[in-house]
Amino acid sequence: MSNKQAGSASLELLWQRISLWRSPVLVAAVVFQLLVLMSIVAGHYSDIARGQSVMLQVVPVDPRDMFRGDYVILSYEFSREVPPETPTYYVPQLGREIFIPLVPAADGRHYRSGGARWDRPLSGLFLKGWTTDSGQHEFGIGQFFVQEGQGHMYESAARRSQLTAEVSIDPEGKAILRKLIIDN
């Protein structure tokens, strides 16, 4: 048997062995991918389920992006708040953690900031966010996708101070925006 025939025979034998395992390996790969996707979705919904639901008053913001679909940019009274001990010459540090303790507002429906702080509160309900280089704080609740053509309605309600965000907050301060409510 020549080297060419021996190489061809060993290649054919290898292919036969792979063919025997191909179906179970393919099934295992598909099942693994499905499990990964399901764990991502389940993690998101467990954050919503175990979080406390609060209402936050939304303040207006104007920018729009026609390439990302119809969505509303949201801002909150605490989006630029800095802790009182912060020096006046403070230069925002990108990615620095900031915490906003939440307390019930006077209307009994909404929550408001109890004063921004750099250290995590020991107890109570709070939001955990990060500073941006512009001095704004990100909490993961800054935009909300809406049905096509509905964005202006929500932005108009925010300008009239009639837009409320229902937010679920887990014990670690992670927030998930559940829905927007137009107040009448």
C-alpha positions in Angstrom: 0.0 0.0 0.0 1.4 3.4 -1.0 1.6 6.4 1.3 -1.2 8.1 -0.6 -3.5 5.1 -0.2 -2.5 4.7 3.5 -3.3 8.4 4.1 -6.6 8.1 2.3 -7.5 5.0 4.3 -6.7 6.7 7.6 -8.7 9.8 6.6 -11.6 7.6 5.7 -11.4 5.8 9.0 -11.3 9.2 10.8 -14.3 10.4 8.9 -16.3 7.2 9.9 -15.5 7.8 13.5 -16.5 11.4 13.4 -19.7 10.4 11.6 -20.6 8.1 14.5 -20.2 11.0 17.0 -21.5 13.9 14.8 -25.2 13.6 15.8 -24.7 13.4 19.6 -22.1 16.2 19.5 -24.4 18.4 17.4 -27.3 17.8 19.7 -25.1 18.6 22.8 -23.9 21.8 21.2 -27.4 23.0 20.4 -28.6 22.1 23.9 -25.7 24.0 25.4 -26.4 27.1 23.4 -30.1 27.0 24.4 -29.2 26.6 28.0 -26.9 29.7 27.8 -29.6 31.8 26.2 -32.2 30.6 28.7 -29.9 31.5 31.7 -29.4 35.0 30.3 -33.2 35.5 30.0 -33.9 33.9 33.4 -31.3 36.1 35.1 -32.9 39.2 33.7 -36.4 38.1 34.9 -35.1 37.1 38.3 -33.7 40.6 38.7 -37.2 42.0 38.0 -38.9 39.4 40.2 -36.7 39.9 43.3 -36.4 43.7 42.9 -38.6 46.3 44.6 -40.8 48.3 42.2 -40.6 52.0 42.6 -41.9 55.1 40.6 -39.4 57.8 39.6 -40.3 61.2 38.1 -38.8 61.7 34.7 -37.3 65.0 33.5 -37.2 66.0 29.8 -34.2 65.4 27.5 -34.3 66.3 23.8 -31.8 64.2 21.7 -33.1 61.7 19.1 -31.4 59.1 17.0 -33.2 58.0 13.8 -31.0 55.0 13.4 -31.9 53.3 16.6 -35.6 53.1 16.2 -38.2 54.9 18.3 -37.1 55.3 21.8 -37.2 57.9 24.6 -34.1 59.3 26.4 -34.8 59.6 30.1 -33.2 61.6 32.8 -34.0 61.9 36.5 -33.5 64.6 39.1 -30.5 62.7 40.5 -28.8 62.1 37.1 -26.2 64.9 37.8 -26.3 65.0 41.6 -23.0 64.6 43.4 -22.4 63.8 47.1 -22.2 66.9 49.3 -18.6 66.1 50.3 -17.5 66.4 46.7 -15.2 69.4 46.1 -16.4 72.2 43.8 -13.5 71.6 41.5 -14.5 67.9 41.0 -13.6 66.4 37.6 -15.8 63.4 36.8 -14.0 60.1 36.8 -15.4 57.8 34.1 -16.9 54.6 35.6 -16.7 55.7 39.3 -19.5 54.0 41.3 -22.2 56.3 42.7 -25.1 55.4 44.9 -28.5 57.2 45.2 -30.5 56.2 48.3 -34.2 56.5 47.5 -36.8 57.9 49.9 -40.6 58.3 49.3 -41.5 61.7 47.8 -44.1 64.0 49.3 -46.7 62.9 46.8 -46.6 59.3 48.3 -46.4 57.8 44.9 -42.9 58.5 43.6 -39.4 58.1 45.1 -36.7 60.7 45.1 -33.1 61.0 45.9 -32.1 60.9 49.6 -28.7 62.4 48.7 -26.0 61.0 46.4 -23.0 59.2 48.0 -19.8 57.6 46.8 -20.1 54.7 49.3 -22.8 52.0 49.3 -25.6 52.6 51.8 -25.7 50.0 54.6 -29.4 49.6 54.4 -32.5 50.8 52.5 -33.4 51.1 48.9 -30.8 52.6 46.6 -29.7 52.8 43.0 -26.1 51.9 42.0 -24.7 53.8 39.0 -21.6 55.0 37.3 -20.3 58.4 36.4 -19.6 59.4 32.8 -17.0 61.8 31.7 -19.7 64.5 31.2 -20.7 64.4 34.9 -23.9 62.6 34.2 -24.6 59.3 36.0 -25.7 56.1 34.3 -28.1 53.7 36.1 -29.2 51.5 33.1 -32.6 53.2 33.1 -31.8 56.1 30.7 -33.7 55.0 27.6 -36.8 53.1 26.7 -37.9 51.7 23.4 -41.5 52.4 22.5 -43.9 51.6 19.6 -43.1 53.4 16.4 -44.5 56.9 16.3 -45.1 57.0 20.1 -41.7 58.6 21.1 -42.9 62.2 20.8 -45.9 61.5 23.0 -43.6 60.3 25.9 -41.1 63.2 25.4 -44.0 65.7 25.5 -45.3 64.2 28.7 -41.8 64.4 30.2 -41.6 68.1 29.3 -44.9 68.6 31.1 -43.6 66.7 34.2 -46.2 64.0 33.5 -44.0 61.0 32.8 -43.2 58.4 35.4 -40.8 55.5 35.1 -41.7 52.2 36.9 -38.3 50.7 37.9 -37.5 47.4 39.5 -34.4 47.6 41.8 -32.7 44.6 43.3 -31.0 44.5 46.7 -27.6 45.3 45.0 -29.0 48.6 43.5 -29.3 47.3 39.9 -32.3 48.9 38.2 -34.4 47.6 35.3 -36.9 49.9 33.7 -40.2 48.1 33.5 -42.5 50.6 31.9 -43.3 54.3 31.3 -46.5 55.8 32.6 -48.1 59.0 31.3 -49.7 60.8 34.3 -52.9 62.8 33.7 
